[in-house]
Each structure stands twice: as C-alpha cells, then as structure tokens.
Amino acid sequence: MQKEAKEMRMKHDEIRSRIRGNIVPVPAQYHDDLSLNLPAMEDHLHFLVENGSRCFYLAMSASEFEYMTREERVAVTRCAAGALPGDCVLMAQAVGGHWIDEQILEAKMMMDAGAQAIVVAPRSLKEGGKFFSSKYQRGSYSPERHNSYFIKYMERFAEETNAPIVYHDKPFANGLGPSMDMLRRILGMDNVVALKEHVTEPNVLRKVYREFGDKVVCFDGFGKTLQFWSLLWGAKARHTCWSWFDPQTDNRFMECMSRGDLKEAAQIVNDEGPISEAIGQTGFQGYKHIMKLMGLPSGPVRIPGEEISDLQKEMIRDAVVRVGLLKG
C-alpha cells in the first residue's frame, strides 16, 4: 500500500511539473452535419505539436464539451491521446451529468481513454433561484455553509479516481471565488496538481497566485492582457486559444515573460488588438474562420447563433492581415 501511494505521488508530481507554459484547449471539429470530425482534430493537433505546443486541455467551453454527449467526449479524449506524442500532457474536463457520481464515472472513462489529468468543476450551489415564487434567500455563497460541501466533493473525487486533478475554480454569482481557506484545503490535497482560476477580479488573482503559485500550477484563460499580470503574480501557465492559428506568437509571449522582457511582451499584447476585437464580435466561429484563412482544419460549431456574415468574414480577414499573419 505504501509503495502504491508513493508511486501515485510520483505520478502526480510528474504531471504537475509538466503543466507549464501555454496550455492549448483542443477545438472541436465537426462535419457540415455537426457530427464529430476526429481526423480534422488529429490534423490540427499535429500542427500544434509541430509548432511547439505540449500542454493540451479538453475543455467545457473552448472544446465545446458542454455540447457533446459523454460518449463523444470520451471519443475526443481517446482521439487526442492517440494523436499526441509521449512528451505531451493531456487534461480532460469531466462534465458528467447532474451529480458527482456521473462526473466520477466520466473521469474514469477519460483516464482509460488516455487523459493524464482530470479537470474538475464541482456541481455548484443554487444561486438566484426561487421557491414558491419567492427569492431563495440562502442562495448566495457562504463559507460557513458551503465550504465543507466543496471540500468533501473534491476529497471524494480524488479518492475514487486516484487521478491527477486540476481544480476548476468557478466564480459564484457575486463574481468572486471561494474563500482562501477553502482553496488552501482543496489545493493541499495530494491529487490536486493545478488550479484553473476563473475569477477575473485582479485583487483576487493577485492574492491567489501569490499564495499558491509555488504549490500548484496556477493558470487562467483571460487572454494576454490579464495574463501579463497573472504570470508576474505567480502563474506558471496560461490557457490560450490564440495558439489555434498562431502558436509561434504565443510561444514568443511566454518566452518574453519568462526572461522578464516585459516591454516586448506588452508589445505583443498591443499588436494582437485587431484580432482580439474581431473575435470579440464573432466568437468561436470567428476563431474557426481565422483557422480556415491560415489553411488549418476548421468548420462549423455546435454553439447556437455563432454563424458569421460575409461582412464579418471580411472584417476578420482584414484583422489577420493587419497583425501580419496574412499578406493583403
């Protein structure tokens, strides 16, 4: 038993040490009828690996896991694991159903399919709801009433999966995350190797990264503007969709931050402005259109209402030309 526990700790420590730099969510690929296009996903993963990406994340939002069945999510996990070389890390978010048992079952299936770490966002509390047409007064997060629930949730998840776990820190209705005491308890668990922060409040980010940045791998997905500060405050990695079409610039940004060349890093942030603005207006389908312009696998998305017009396509192309990724 002691030998197994030691081997498990070594496994967790190895995964923790390899989650660094740019973490690239794997975008879903579909045929025109919105069925999964796994060969296109493989092709895109090969492109990313050839251009230096080594950490990958199958995500609720960026990978469209929230729009897939459990069987599809497991199939995507198996596809990604088979396409990646041995020096890569693959994290997969277990979505599950409406309770922890389904989430644990999906996590085990994902590990069997080749995922090396599981991203866990616990089922959240009821906020903003009503009972008998009256506002639910106890819906707001309270450390005294809710911390034990989330801690026990993660303890059970860790015990039953034995998987390296990335704790997904979802904000509550107030826009803030849990108390620092709750984070200390969860991030102190042996299985927990990383924290995906989702609270955008700078004061919270600074406090969280400064305290936990040397204990687990902290990262977020807020884009280079906020990540400029996240990395200075102690984050060891960053979740980024920009690599989908331009991994070289993402790699250069991380290199600048690592060596303290903040002037060049800030310039990269400023230079990407036209594409950031275009994506802000067009969403995931805008990302996919950039990928198409760059000759990469692309296609539709399952997210409702994400179609873009010819005028928006022209706007996106103009932005891609302005940042120098394509010639005019």
C-alpha positions in Angstrom: 0.0 0.0 0.0 2.8 2.4 0.9 4.5 1.6 -2.4 1.4 2.3 -4.4 0.9 5.6 -2.5 4.5 6.6 -3.3 4.1 5.7 -7.0 0.9 7.7 -7.1 2.6 10.8 -5.6 5.4 10.5 -8.1 2.9 10.3 -10.9 1.1 13.4 -9.6 4.4 15.3 -9.2 5.4 14.4 -12.7 2.2 15.7 -14.2 2.4 18.9 -12.1 6.0 19.5 -13.3 4.9 19.2 -17.0 1.9 21.6 -16.9 3.8 24.7 -17.9 3.7 27.5 -20.4 0.9 27.6 -23.0 -2.0 25.3 -22.3 -3.9 24.9 -25.6 -7.6 23.9 -25.4 -8.3 21.5 -28.3 -11.0 23.0 -30.5 -13.8 20.6 -31.6 -14.0 19.8 -35.3 -17.3 18.9 -37.0 -18.5 17.9 -40.4 -21.2 20.1 -42.0 -23.9 17.9 -40.4 -22.3 18.7 -37.0 -21.1 15.1 -36.4 -17.6 14.9 -34.9 -14.7 15.2 -37.4 -11.9 13.3 -35.5 -9.4 13.2 -38.4 -9.6 17.0 -38.6 -8.8 17.2 -34.8 -5.8 14.9 -35.3 -4.5 17.1 -38.1 -4.8 20.2 -36.0 -3.1 18.6 -33.0 -0.2 17.5 -35.3 0.1 21.2 -36.4 0.2 22.4 -32.8 2.8 19.8 -31.7 5.0 20.6 -34.7 4.9 24.2 -33.6 6.0 23.6 -30.0 2.7 23.1 -28.1 3.0 20.4 -25.4 0.1 21.0 -22.9 -3.4 20.4 -24.1 -6.8 20.8 -22.5 -10.2 19.3 -23.5 -12.4 22.0 -22.1 -16.1 22.5 -21.2 -16.3 25.7 -23.3 -13.3 26.0 -25.7 -13.5 22.4 -26.8 -17.4 22.5 -26.8 -17.6 19.6 -24.3 -20.8 21.2 -23.0 -22.4 20.5 -26.4 -21.3 16.8 -26.6 -22.6 13.6 -25.3 -20.5 11.7 -22.7 -19.6 9.1 -25.4 -18.4 11.9 -27.7 -16.3 13.5 -25.0 -14.6 10.1 -24.3 -14.1 9.6 -28.1 -12.5 13.0 -28.4 -10.2 12.2 -25.4 -9.2 8.9 -27.0 -8.5 10.7 -30.3 -6.4 13.4 -28.8 -4.4 11.0 -26.6 -3.6 8.8 -29.7 -2.5 11.8 -31.7 -0.1 13.3 -29.1 3.5 12.1 -28.5 4.6 10.9 -25.2 6.2 14.2 -24.0 2.8 16.0 -24.1 0.2 16.4 -21.3 -3.5 15.9 -21.9 -6.0 17.3 -19.4 -9.7 16.5 -19.9 -12.7 18.1 -18.2 -15.2 15.6 -16.8 -18.5 17.1 -17.4 -20.7 14.3 -16.1 -24.4 14.9 -15.5 -26.2 16.4 -12.6 -24.3 14.8 -9.7 -20.8 13.7 -8.6 -21.3 10.0 -9.4 -21.7 10.7 -13.1 -18.8 13.1 -13.1 -16.6 10.5 -11.4 -17.7 7.8 -13.9 -16.8 10.1 -16.8 -13.4 11.0 -15.3 -12.5 7.3 -15.0 -13.6 6.7 -18.7 -11.4 9.7 -19.7 -8.4 8.3 -17.8 -8.9 5.0 -19.5 -9.1 6.8 -22.9 -5.7 8.4 -22.3 -6.1 11.6 -20.3 -3.3 12.2 -17.9 -5.2 14.7 -15.6 -8.8 15.5 -15.0 -10.3 19.0 -14.7 -13.0 19.1 -12.1 -15.6 21.9 -11.6 -17.8 20.7 -8.8 -21.6 20.9 -9.1 -22.3 24.4 -7.9 -24.8 25.7 -5.3 -28.3 27.0 -6.2 -28.0 30.8 -6.8 -30.6 33.2 -7.9 -33.4 30.6 -7.7 -36.9 30.8 -6.3 -39.1 28.7 -4.2 -42.9 29.2 -4.3 -42.3 32.3 -6.5 -40.2 33.8 -3.7 -36.4 34.6 -3.9 -34.3 31.9 -2.4 -32.6 33.9 0.4 -29.9 31.3 1.1 -28.7 31.0 -2.5 -25.6 33.2 -2.0 -22.2 31.6 -1.3 -21.3 31.4 2.4 -18.0 29.9 3.6 -19.7 28.7 6.8 -22.4 26.8 4.9 -20.8 25.8 1.7 -17.0 25.2 2.1 -17.4 21.7 3.7 -19.6 20.6 0.7 -16.9 21.6 -1.9 -14.1 20.2 0.2 -15.8 16.8 0.7 -16.7 16.8 -3.0 -13.1 17.1 -4.1 -11.9 14.6 -1.4 -14.3 12.0 -2.8 -13.3 12.8 -6.3 -9.6 12.4 -5.5 -10.1 9.2 -3.5 -12.3 7.4 -6.1 -10.4 8.4 -9.3 -6.7 8.5 -8.0 -6.2 10.8 -10.9 -4.1 14.0 -11.0 -6.7 16.7 -10.7 -7.0 20.3 -11.9 -9.4 22.2 -9.7 -11.6 24.4 -11.8 -12.4 27.5 -9.6 -15.8 28.7 -10.9 -16.9 32.0 -9.6 -20.2 32.4 -7.8 -23.0 34.8 -8.6 -21.1 37.7 -6.9 -18.3 37.3 -9.5 -15.8 36.1 -6.8 -14.5 32.7 -6.0 -14.4 30.7 -2.7 -12.6 31.7 0.5 -8.9 31.4 0.7 -9.3 28.8 3.5 -11.4 26.6 1.1 -8.7 26.9 -1.6 -6.0 26.0 0.9 -7.9 22.8 1.8 -8.5 21.8 -1.8 -5.1 22.8 -3.2 -3.4 20.9 -0.3 -4.8 17.6 -1.4 -2.2 15.2 -2.8 -4.2 14.6 -6.1 -4.6 18.3 -6.9 -1.8 19.3 -9.2 -3.2 22.6 -10.7 -5.7 25.4 -10.3 -7.6 26.8 -13.2 -8.7 30.2 -12.0 -11.9 31.7 -13.3 -12.3 34.8 -11.2 -11.4 37.9 -13.2 -11.1 40.3 -10.2 -7.4 41.5 -10.2 -7.1 41.7 -6.4 -8.4 38.1 -6.1 -6.0 36.9 -8.8 -3.0 38.6 -7.2 -3.8 37.1 -3.8 -4.4 33.5 -5.2 -1.4 33.4 -7.4 1.0 34.8 -4.8 -0.1 32.3 -2.2 -0.5 29.2 -4.3 1.8 29.8 -7.4 4.6 27.8 -5.8 2.4 24.9 -4.5 0.3 24.0 -7.6 0.3 25.1 -11.2 -1.9 28.2 -11.4 -3.3 29.3 -14.8 -6.3 31.1 -16.3 -7.9 31.8 -19.7 -8.4 35.5 -19.7 -6.1 36.4 -22.6 -2.7 38.1 -22.7 -3.9 41.4 -21.3 -4.7 39.9 -17.9 -2.2 37.1 -18.2 0.6 39.6 -18.4 -0.2 40.2 -14.7 -1.1 36.7 -13.9 2.3 35.5 -14.9 4.0 38.2 -12.9 2.0 37.3 -9.9 3.0 33.7 -9.9 1.0 31.7 -12.6 3.2 29.0 -14.2 1.0 28.6 -17.3 -1.7 30.2 -19.3 -4.8 28.8 -21.1 -4.8 30.2 -24.7 -6.9 29.8 -27.9 -4.6 32.1 -29.9 -2.3 29.1 -30.5 -5.1 27.5 -32.6 -3.8 29.6 -35.5 -0.6 31.2 -34.3 1.3 29.2 -31.8 4.6 31.0 -32.6 3.4 34.3 -31.1 2.1 32.5 -28.0 5.4 30.8 -27.6 7.2 34.1 -28.0 5.0 35.8 -25.5 5.8 33.1 -22.9 9.5 33.4 -23.6 9.4 37.1 -23.1 7.5 36.8 -19.8 9.9 34.0 -18.6 13.0 36.2 -19.2 11.4 39.3 -17.9 11.3 41.2 -21.2 8.1 43.0 -20.3 8.4 45.6 -22.9 8.3 43.1 -25.8 5.6 41.1 -24.0 3.5 44.3 -23.7 4.0 45.0 -27.4 2.7 41.5 -28.3 -0.4 42.3 -26.3 -0.9 45.6 -28.1 -0.2 44.1 -31.6 -2.9 41.5 -31.3 -5.6 44.1 -30.8 -7.3 43.9 -34.2 -7.8 40.1 -33.9 -9.0 40.4 -30.3 -11.6 43.0 -31.4 -12.7 40.8 -34.3 -13.1 37.7 -32.1 -15.0 39.8 -29.6 -17.6 40.4 -32.3 -17.7 37.0 -33.9 -17.0 34.4 -31.1 -15.9 30.9 -31.7 -16.9 30.9 -35.4 -14.6 33.8 -35.8 -11.7 31.7 -34.4 -12.7 29.0 -36.9 -12.7 31.4 -39.8 -9.1 32.5 -38.9 -8.1 28.9 -38.9 -9.6 28.5 -42.3 -7.7 31.6 -43.6 -4.5 30.1 -42.2 -5.1 26.8 -44.1 -5.9 24.9 -40.9 -8.8 22.5 -40.1 -11.9 24.5 -39.4 -15.6 24.2 -39.9 -18.9 24.8 -38.1 -19.5 24.9 -34.3 -22.5 23.5 -32.4 -22.9 26.7 -30.3 -26.2 28.2 -31.4 -26.1 31.5 -33.2 -22.4 31.5 -34.0 -22.7 31.8 -37.8 -20.9 34.9 -39.2 -21.8 37.0 -42.2 -19.7 37.8 -45.3 -19.1 41.3 -43.9 -17.8 39.8 -40.7 -15.5 37.4 -42.6 -14.1 40.4 -44.4 -13.5 42.2 -41.0 -11.7 39.1 -39.7 -9.5 38.8 -42.8 -8.6 42.5 -42.5 -7.6 42.0 -38.8 -5.5 38.9 -39.7 -3.7 41.0 -42.4 -3.2 43.9 -40.0 -1.4 41.8 -37.5 0.8 40.3 -40.2 -0.4 36.7 -40.3 -1.5 37.0 -43.9 -0.5 39.2 -46.8 -3.1 41.7 -48.1 
